[in-house]
Amino acid sequence: MAADSLRQVITADSVGVQIGPMLSGSARWRITQTYRHCFYCLSDTGDVICIGDAHIDRGPFTITCTVSDVTAVAALAGSQYVQSCDGTMLFGDQAILDTARATPWPADFNTCAGPGAALDTMLATLVDTAATTAPQQSFGALIPAIFASQPRAEKTSALTVALHRRLLQVVDAIRYENAFDDPERLTSLLAPLIGLGYGLTPSGDDFCAGWILSLVAIGKTRQATTLATGLFDEAGNRTTAISLAFFRALAESRLSEGQARLLHCCAAGQTTDLADALHGVYHHGGTSGWDMLAGFAFGIGLPLGEHRFPGLAGSAGG
């Protein structure tokens, strides 16, 4: 009791729906990655929690705090150990993070799915935005090349060229087998991308996540869930713990705030909000957001065929 009275109490503002079971008992956590506005905790059993301030998206396994707690949240990341018990997290002797009064973040496939009324506009906006914004090392750089036949950047690293070529080989295989409406086969064809690339969440993983979202955008939530579950099962030990947590969230039909906003725009045909929705996705990480949007674009655009997008012809050759 004396130790608790000396700890600073921080009240969580929002909590993901996956957090409750993680904090229902007693567990020990370690801080694995620290960033300006958030950090990740990994439990001994492999669970992942992201804790951050109001600058980050709410999500399935995310706890956010109010802006006034930014300094405190940053200080928490320096704790030597983290212990969870009955809805609270103890950060050494420094602080207690209380989630009891936090607002749940519940977004899932069913709350965001729709007929995809704005998909043509979405794809056109993606092409224009990617042409000026997507990093050349990201899969997003392929969006204008494939869907608008724009020349690809000439000065790219050998690694980027190899990653892009591997992605397009997978894309060509999906087109060749016309596997768009077969989530089990689509799982097998996309699985080689798991763990491909570098970063907190490898580029191939983000691309797969984007493809899952594309199915939700066109109202195929059952196929999206089947694909997400299949890719989560395939991921196993082939990717990072944090990326696996994102796969698990999608397998449970759970969405982050940025993903939900993007899908709401598609479902409602809200073309005026597309730029903000896209920015809400692509500003994440070095390339992660654009890698995800590439999967989203390919998942929407590929079924429309080469007659719409001449850049698809011989796409793996470059």
Secondary structure, DSSP 8 states (H G I E B T S, - for coil): -HHHHHSEEEEEEEEETTHHHHHSSEEEEEEEEE-SSEEEEEETTS-EEEEE-TTS---TTEEEE-GGGHHHHHHHTT-S-EEEETTEEEETTTEEEE-TT-EEE--BHHHH----TTHHHHHHHHHHHHHHHS-TTSGGGHHHHHHS-----S---HHHHHHHHHHHHHHHHHHHHT-TT-HHHHHHHHGGGTT-S-SSS-HHHHHHHHHHHHHHHTT-HHHHHHHHHHHHHHHTTSS-HHHHHHHHHHHTTB--HHHHHHHHHHHHT-GGGHHHHHHHHHTSTTTHHHHHHHHHHHHHHGGG-TTT-GGGTTGGG-
